[in-house]
Amino acid sequence: MSDKYHFASDNTSPTCPEAWATLSEVNQHYLPSYGADTYTAKACEAFRNFFECDCEVYFVFNGTAANSLALASLCQSYHSVITHESSHVETDECGAPEFFSNGTKLLLGKGNHGKLTPESVEALITKRSDIHYPRARVLSLSQPTELGTRYSIDEIRSLTELTARHDLKVHMDGARFFHALVAEGCTPKALTHEAGIDVLCFGGTKAGLGFSEAVVFFDKGLAREFEYRCKQAGQLASKMRYLSAPWAPWLNDRLYEKYSRVALESANNLGEQLSQLEGVKLMYPIEANSVFLEMPERVHTFLNEKGWRYYQFIGGAARFMCSWHTTPGDVASLAKDIRAGSLQSK
């Protein structure tokens, strides 16, 4: 029996056909290197139209580089970044934010369902103000969170109003930002710069583009010399057009909305099918494209025997991640095997 990686991560899904077609189109021409091509220019303009502001946009290969270089641009080595204890920059970046910022310290806050509270953030900001302790400089928010929940606009504003009083900048890890945006049902600007976000790491890989992340600076002053950081970190693509080109149709033609709805509806469908199943517990609200389940060991054993592959270390539960490519049949097949596993002899 072949392994089934359908729900292991949205990284395991293929590239969507429109993005693939754009890459094929780009592949027909000789074009300038290092982002001086027309495709990259069109992609950057698409971002400005999308967010309705004059932002600076850079393209990198992966989310680790996007988050780490963005945070490094906001900090000095004697500063600190406040983030949730379960955030990706804390748990899954292999120390890259600290490395690229030459030692900036991460201060870990708490909050239910992976979300920071203003009280937790303020406690870290005001914990110490002496010269012997790294000064808080940045608040890093994950949208949606590592546990599949999302910050509402009001929740973001309550945090950014606090950080503004203490002169902190705000970074948003948006590896799955499209899903949060579509689920929230608001404009892109409302969920970002209008709510007080200074820089957004905008995920394309998990959304269906294949291998591209964008770093969007709403505060253009913070982007000063960012291209040098990209070059030094090995993130300045010589054939930049392959990273940038798929973004323009993705944003302009609202393909992100079409495919995000598939992932969101798949996650909700899976949760509904399993909500009344004895012995299986939904661990967190389904607010994006992930479903976290607490299941008896016999269910894990049964699913593994059936070939299902998924993560169990994230959030202390089994995580099933839906993507743009998830089908109703995929959901039904997984739900059927979870039900069958739960009926195995106890």
C-alpha atoms as one frame of an Amber mdcrd trajectory, in Angstrom:
protein
   0.000   0.000   0.000   1.411   3.396  -0.997   1.809   6.176   1.549  -0.909
   8.844   1.623   0.426  12.340   2.233  -2.850  14.098   1.348  -3.261  15.623
   4.826   0.323  15.633   6.114   0.855  19.246   5.056  -0.265  21.711   2.412
   3.381  21.500   1.312   2.714  17.993  -0.018   0.115  19.147  -2.545   1.059
  19.875  -6.169   1.376  23.317  -7.739  -1.948  24.661  -8.994  -2.432  24.566
 -12.799  -2.568  28.340 -13.290   0.769  28.822 -11.529   2.282  26.004 -13.549
   0.995  27.579 -16.780   2.549  30.913 -15.826   5.909  29.246 -15.232   5.650
  27.597 -18.638   4.977  30.984 -20.221   7.945  32.565 -18.448  10.133  29.717
 -19.616   9.859  30.771 -23.281  12.004  33.918 -23.096  15.400  35.430 -22.398
  14.830  37.990 -19.661  16.933  40.170 -17.310  18.225  38.604 -14.108  17.826
  39.338 -10.372  14.319  40.794 -10.564  14.882  43.335 -13.341  12.331  41.560
 -15.586   8.813  42.663 -16.475   7.165  39.693 -14.716   8.632  40.718 -11.374
   7.571  44.322 -11.939   3.996  43.193 -12.686   3.953  40.999  -9.588   5.074
  43.873  -7.360   2.398  46.113  -8.841  -0.190  43.385  -8.247   0.751  43.409
  -4.556   0.346  47.195  -4.382  -3.084  46.971  -5.960  -4.026  44.044  -3.726
  -3.155  45.880  -0.519  -4.132  49.311  -1.860  -0.900  50.892  -0.725   2.602
  51.713  -1.937   4.420  48.773  -0.345   7.870  47.314  -1.000   7.873  43.657
  -2.111  10.669  41.078  -2.154  10.562  37.420  -3.196  12.454  34.621  -1.446
  12.521  30.835  -1.712  10.969  29.789   1.580   9.190  30.856   4.744  12.191
  30.454   7.028  14.094  33.025   4.986  11.095  35.343   4.784  10.468  35.374
   8.533  14.104  35.439   9.594  15.247  38.173   7.236  12.155  40.281   7.915
  12.702  40.081  11.674  16.409  40.801  11.253  15.542  43.961   9.338  13.505
  45.207  12.314  16.028  44.450  15.060  19.504  44.966  16.350  21.294  42.113
  18.111  20.516  43.624  21.526  16.760  43.684  20.843  14.101  41.051  21.447
  11.081  39.734  19.533   7.869  38.869  21.360   6.068  35.851  19.911   3.741
  33.081  21.046   5.384  30.041  22.593   3.869  27.817  19.861   4.675  30.149
  16.949   6.549  28.876  13.926   9.437  31.307  14.425   9.978  29.749  17.853
   9.300  26.056  17.229  10.236  25.361  13.601  12.864  27.760  12.257  15.961
  26.040  13.709  17.112  29.276  15.338  17.181  31.154  12.023  15.607  34.371
  13.385  18.317  34.545  16.030  21.036  33.629  13.526  20.179  36.209  10.856
  19.632  38.959  13.436  23.009  38.224  15.050  21.454  37.080  18.296  18.136
  38.882  18.804  16.330  37.092  21.631  12.837  35.608  21.309  10.576  36.316
  24.287   7.718  33.837  24.513   4.192  34.865  25.393   1.108  32.811  26.133
  -2.524  32.722  25.109  -5.211  30.179  24.332  -5.309  28.474  20.937  -1.942
  29.851  19.853  -2.909  33.530  20.101  -1.122  36.161  22.140  -3.120  38.342
  24.510  -2.416  42.036  25.159  -1.809  41.201  28.820   0.819  38.615  27.944
   2.548  40.961  25.508   2.570  43.929  27.872   3.973  41.773  30.665   6.937
  40.888  28.455   7.438  44.461  27.263   7.474  45.856  30.794   9.200  42.956
  32.526  12.486  44.810  32.623  13.782  48.099  31.267  17.391  48.020  32.441
  20.369  47.871  30.134  21.173  44.277  31.146  18.103  42.857  29.395  17.340
  42.819  25.637  14.937  45.628  24.761  11.621  44.538  23.231  11.533  45.800
  19.662   9.144  43.624  17.620   5.876  41.770  18.052   5.574  38.732  15.761
   2.077  37.378  15.050   1.181  34.232  13.103  -1.923  34.593  10.920  -3.370
  32.012  11.050  -1.621  30.555  14.084   0.317  27.315  14.268  -2.813  25.753
  15.795  -5.074  26.758  12.921  -6.818  29.634  14.674  -6.845  33.209  13.455
  -6.695  36.705  14.885  -9.710  38.898  14.196  -9.122  42.477  13.063 -10.110
  43.733  16.503  -7.670  41.349  18.189  -4.851  42.540  15.946  -5.665  46.168
  16.626  -5.709  45.635  20.380  -2.172  44.275  20.091  -0.830  46.854  17.642
  -2.238  49.751  19.661  -0.341  48.376  22.629   2.897  47.970  20.701   2.582
  51.462  19.237   2.508  52.902  22.761   5.747  51.079  23.510   7.412  51.847
  20.142   7.473  48.253  18.853   7.180  47.220  15.221   4.823  44.419  14.172
   5.706  41.471  11.954   3.122  39.024  10.657   4.009  35.461   9.691   1.436
  34.835   6.968   2.505  31.425   5.690  -1.219  30.681   5.268  -2.406  34.273
   5.128  -4.749  33.639   2.192  -6.802  31.216   4.270  -7.128  33.702   7.123
  -8.094  36.451   4.693 -10.823  34.465   2.958 -12.131  33.043   6.234 -12.250
  36.504   7.818 -14.097  37.890   4.784 -12.406  41.301   4.835 -10.137  43.321
   2.571  -6.392  42.595   2.518  -5.581  46.077   3.812  -7.983  45.719   6.734
  -6.173  42.624   7.976  -2.700  44.115   7.560  -1.481  47.713   7.351  -4.768
  49.311   8.401  -4.653  47.127  11.518  -1.082  48.181  12.305   1.080  45.519
  10.609   4.462  46.834   9.452   5.754  43.842   7.491   4.026  40.691   6.243
   5.661  37.430   5.207   3.177  36.287   2.593   3.042  32.556   1.886   2.709
  31.284  -1.662   4.099  27.771  -1.262   1.348  26.457   0.997  -1.326  28.265
  -1.009  -0.507  26.429  -4.242   2.202  28.449  -6.012   4.966  25.922  -5.532
   8.108  27.650  -4.264   7.753  31.340  -3.541   7.233  33.582  -0.530   6.859
  37.350  -0.548   8.083  39.799   2.069   5.831  42.858   2.009   6.923  46.030
   3.806   4.004  48.370   4.443   6.415  50.710   6.231   8.833  51.265   3.356
  11.455  52.791   5.620  11.942  49.401   7.245  12.891  47.877   3.880  16.081
  49.919   3.600  18.845  47.704   2.178  16.686  44.589   2.535  17.895  43.425
  -0.872  21.396  43.176   0.612  20.080  40.872   3.348  18.509  38.682   0.677
  21.732  38.523  -1.297  23.886  37.742   1.732  21.483  35.002   2.866  21.463
  33.291  -0.533  17.887  34.376  -1.232  18.427  36.662  -4.218  17.243  34.462
  -7.081  19.122  34.997 -10.317  16.047  33.879 -12.271  13.697  35.864 -10.060
  10.912  35.694 -12.621  10.190  32.070 -11.678   9.477  33.116  -8.091   7.548
  36.279  -8.923   5.537  35.618 -12.089   2.771  33.353 -10.667   1.816  35.987
  -8.080   0.292  38.455 -10.570  -2.532  36.216 -11.874  -2.927  34.712  -8.397
  -3.757  38.143  -6.988  -5.293  39.911  -9.985  -7.618  37.048 -10.961  -8.483
  36.227  -7.330  -7.292  32.660  -7.719  -6.321  32.755  -4.036 -10.003  33.056
  -3.136 -11.049  30.104  -5.267  -8.410  27.754  -3.902  -8.507  28.937  -0.299
 -12.215  28.156  -0.193 -11.461  24.578  -1.240  -9.034  24.166   1.669 -11.312
  25.883   4.173 -14.400  23.914   3.164 -12.432  20.658   3.249 -11.277  21.316
   6.811 -14.778  22.186   7.979 -16.177  19.128   6.202 -13.657  16.856   7.925
 -14.413  18.378  11.306 -18.154  17.963  10.835 -17.812  14.314   9.847 -15.798
  13.545  12.966 -17.446  15.864  15.494 -19.714  13.213  17.017 -17.289  10.303
  16.860 -16.727   8.642  20.216 -13.145   8.772  21.453 -12.082  11.449  18.938
 -11.823  15.021  20.203 -11.423  18.225  18.230  -8.604  20.074  20.014  -8.903
  23.586  18.546 -11.525  25.588  16.640 -11.381  25.068  12.884 -10.722  28.618
  11.679  -8.398  27.967   8.750  -7.373  24.846   6.798  -6.215  22.531   9.599
  -7.958  20.029  11.862  -6.328  18.981  15.143  -7.596  15.749  16.681  -6.920
  13.878  19.887  -7.354  10.174  19.123  -6.752   6.850  20.903  -3.522   5.071
  20.020  -5.488   2.334  18.246  -6.701   4.929  15.732  -3.161   6.093  15.010
  -2.085   2.493  14.512  -4.980   1.808  12.170  -4.357   4.961  10.111  -0.649
   4.176   9.801  -1.481   0.674   8.623  -3.770   2.203   6.017  -0.893   4.364
   4.780  -1.955   7.770   6.130   0.943  10.053   6.987   0.469  13.133   9.183
   2.126  15.099  11.975   1.485  14.413  15.641   3.937  16.749  17.416   2.305
  20.075  16.525  -0.056  21.346  19.198  -0.008  18.050  21.068  -2.474  16.404
  18.700  -2.741  14.827  15.266  -2.803  17.554  12.635  -4.610  17.064   9.333
  -3.922  19.857   6.877  -6.182  20.528   3.896  -4.956  22.207   0.717  -6.216
  23.706  -2.522  -5.990  20.188  -3.979  -8.029  18.374  -1.290 -11.145  16.713
  -2.692 -14.399  15.648  -1.011 -13.290  12.098  -1.776 -10.046  12.611   0.126
 -11.975  13.896   3.135 -14.480  11.037   2.992 -11.694   8.442   2.733  -9.811
   9.806   5.747 -12.976  10.200   7.826 -14.002   6.642   6.981 -10.668   5.251
   8.184 -10.723   7.335  11.381 -14.203   5.978  12.144 -13.080   2.444  11.381
 -10.008   2.842  13.578 -12.083   4.109  16.469 -14.195   0.937  16.327 -11.200
  -1.349  16.634 -11.010  -3.453  19.809 -10.075  -1.335  22.792
